Amino acid sequence: MTAAILLLCPACGTPLAGEVDSCPKCHLSDSLFEAVREAAGPLSSSDPAALKTIGEILAAVDLTVPAVPSTTAGLLTRSPRLPALREAAPAEPPAALPSRPLADLGELPGLPTGRTEAELDRKIDEYFHLGRRLGLDFTDFEGRHHAADLVEDRASLEAVAREMFVHLVSALAEEFEGATARRNEIAAFVPTPSVDVEIDAIRRSVAQGDLTGAQRRLAHVRDELQRVEEEWEVGKILVTEAELLAATVRELGGDPTPALGPLDEGRRLVRSGHRAEGERLLARGAVALWAVLEPRLVEDLHRLKARLADLRSAGLDIQPAVEELKGVMTELRQRNFVGTILGYRRARAFVEQHRIPGEDSAGLGEAPEPIRPATSN
């Protein structure tokens, strides 16, 4: 099969010259061009084969009650944020820089020394304000500070300041560790340049004993990480969806390789800052993976159909599996691939875990391994 009749790759929009076996940019196999091209257009009025098979299963066990719409928010491949294909290929985005994991603060600073009484008083007041911002319980320090201040016991005031300093630095180090771990996780997908600048500034502030400045920058880092996470949310959902589809293809003995190119290219585009283009490509990649998965899924659904009939004839309660399949039907109608796969896996696990009395378990297969979140390169 060739792509000579196509002008653009249906996944990424790259112009295709002559006969090709795959898209030169996103590497989508030409065998999937038609499926992705149809999915990229208006929704088809015809039901997918898997949906028809599920209907047959429900009819076979005399349970024809329509599926109840799911109330759980799903991971939708078709999103209003995903634009239509362009008439020409977009400009090549700049290559993304590899992320570098950031370490913790390392050696903590020592308490500044040689301060005047006025400087010591100001520092203690600053530490109390900072402790309140960090939510620390400084009740004991307040009592000791008040007692030492009444008798002008400088040695005791110095001791209070030192202990407060240690508590504050420890609290900031803990918050810093959480922020860097969160940054490192996000940076595996998208760049975080402004966060990295602030984190370097936090290191300098702590090294100089400027704890208030470090806390202020930490608050800014948290806000910026929240903003980046919200921007990346759709891309992360789409990557998770595609990885789940690919894992299920492998589980059912298939090879998702022909459809993996858009996943890799979409992730790269999102990471390099081309979020809209990357999200669109990830969504089309999920459609391509579904095209690879559906024939194998239909085959296994027929197996489940026969097994459910046997279990029901033996007097076993198959209602839990039937309810899962009703949910699968609803999710598939909405083109929620993740909801479809998770519901199918639960129904399959139910079937595999139940035996007819007196039946030998050999040859009946095993329940599928739970799919764990994949790590992205």
Secondary structure, 3 states (H helix, E strand, C coil): CCCCCCCECCCCCCECCCCCCECCCCCCEHHHHHHHHHHHCCCCCCCCHHHHHHHHHHHHCCCCCCCCCCCCCCCCCCCCCCCCCCCCCCCCCCCCCCCCCCCCCCCCCCCCCCCCHHHHHHHHHHHHHHHHHCCCCCHHHHHHHHHHHHCCCHHHHHHHHHHHHHHHHHHHHHHHHHHHHHHHHHHCCCCCHHHHHHHHHHHHHHHCCCHHHHHHHHHHHHHHHHHHHHHHHHHHHHHHHHHHHHHHHHHCCCCCHHHCHHHHHHHHHHHCCCHHHHHHHHHHHHHHHHHHHHHHHHHHHHHHHHHHHHHHHCCCCCHHHHHHHHHHHHHHHCCCHHHHHHHHHHHHHHHHHCCCCCCCCCCCCCCCCCCCCCCCC
